[in-house]
Amino acid sequence: MLAGKRILLIVGGGIAAYKVPELVRALRSAGAGVTPVLTPAGSRFVTPLTLAALAGEAVRSELFDLDAEARMGHIELSRAADLVVIAPATADLMARMATGQADDLASTLLLATDKPVLIAPAMNVRMWEHPATRRNLATLLADGVRVVGPNPGEMACGEWGPGRMAEPAEIRAAIETCLGGGPLAGRHVIVTSGPTREPIDPVRYIANRSSGAQGAAIGRALAHLGARVTFVTGPAAVPPPPGVTVVPVETAAEMKAAVEAALPADAAVLAAAVADWRVAEASAGKIKKDGSGRTPRLDLVENPDILAGLAQRSGGRPRLVVGFAAETGDVAENAAAKRRRKGCDWIVANDVRPETGIMGGTENAVMLITPEGAESWPRMGKDAVARRLAERIAAALA
């Protein structure tokens, strides 16, 4: 899978850089070409001579290297590889990537490249959990950067927690996924996301508090595993993920039509918060107060049930249909009943009471409901939830 592929490997300044020579050796043994770029901080942990000997290529480190620029300018270098890998990706490097800095060779290459980028973060657990790092990670994920690790374990400083760089074998596997299409290569997955807006009149509508963040994260995670994703989204507060086919909609009826138009599919993940009701007849003009004190009457009708309609299709049903259940009590019982009632394969349920901060927030605590029972997942970032769900989908479709 890696034979003939070219990897631009940027080595950041962290103690985990000691693992990089093993990674270079593994990539070269698999037939890949590796061009090392060593940051000034990275050179404190691994020497240019070591990397050059293992890679079989000169190590680049200076942006203003006249000889290197004459042979291959940094712009060409940033685009000559099939994949850019940063290992270790320190908190500083991630911050510089997220803000688009370009004041040294590594950051300039990252800003100039048009190739996929994979990072292997490594840092102290407190740095990894700091809000600034979480914001930077969210920005990078939204930009389409792929991530492997970090792993939990003991830090060089003696603390314990997530922050250890993924092992070379894990990074190699992630590289193969990036270059080889991943476990969902050739699969088509429909994802719905965001709220719907059901018009009352030209300026008012019925909607909900969904930001679309979880749906966007799921679309991104599935695309990272190689799936062809049709992303049907209502008016969300977050941008759609890169690398997917985006179908924007407003209403539940439009979303249902878009989902049906996207068939056939191997799987469907219906994460959108679809309004249950709509106004029977939306007003053509703005409804105004007339001074009488009377309240206008809004007659509501039930919206189409997209999940049940897809799960119970007699023909062309996806192999795996995953629904979502936003509950405010008795989460497991209500979600299990919903799965049976709708006829879907899985339900991803969560508790959206205001005090949880989940609806519209950055984290989620979900329960996966399957025919075998309920499986509780710990509270984690929505991207982590998405990656875990995408991996389960890949395993189910294997």
Secondary structure, DSSP 8 states (H G I E B T S, - for coil): --TT-EEEEEE-SSGGGGGHHHHHHHHHHTT-EEEEEE-TTGGGTS-HHHHHHHHTS--B--TT-HHHHHHS-HHHHHHHSSEEEEEEE-HHHHHHHHHT--SSHHHHHHHH--S-EEEEE---HHHHHSHHHHHHHHHHHHTT-EE---EEEE-TTS-EEEEE---HHHHHHHHHHHHH--TTTT-EEEEEESB--EEEETTEEE--S--SHHHHHHHHHHHHTT-EEEEEE-S-SS---TTSEEEE--SHHHHHHHHHHH---SEEEE--B--SEEESS--SS-----SS-------EEE---HHHHHHT-SSS--SEEEEEEEESS-HHHHHHHHHHHHT-SEEEEEE--GGG--TTSSEE-EEEEETTEEEE---EEHHHHHHHHHHHHHHHH-
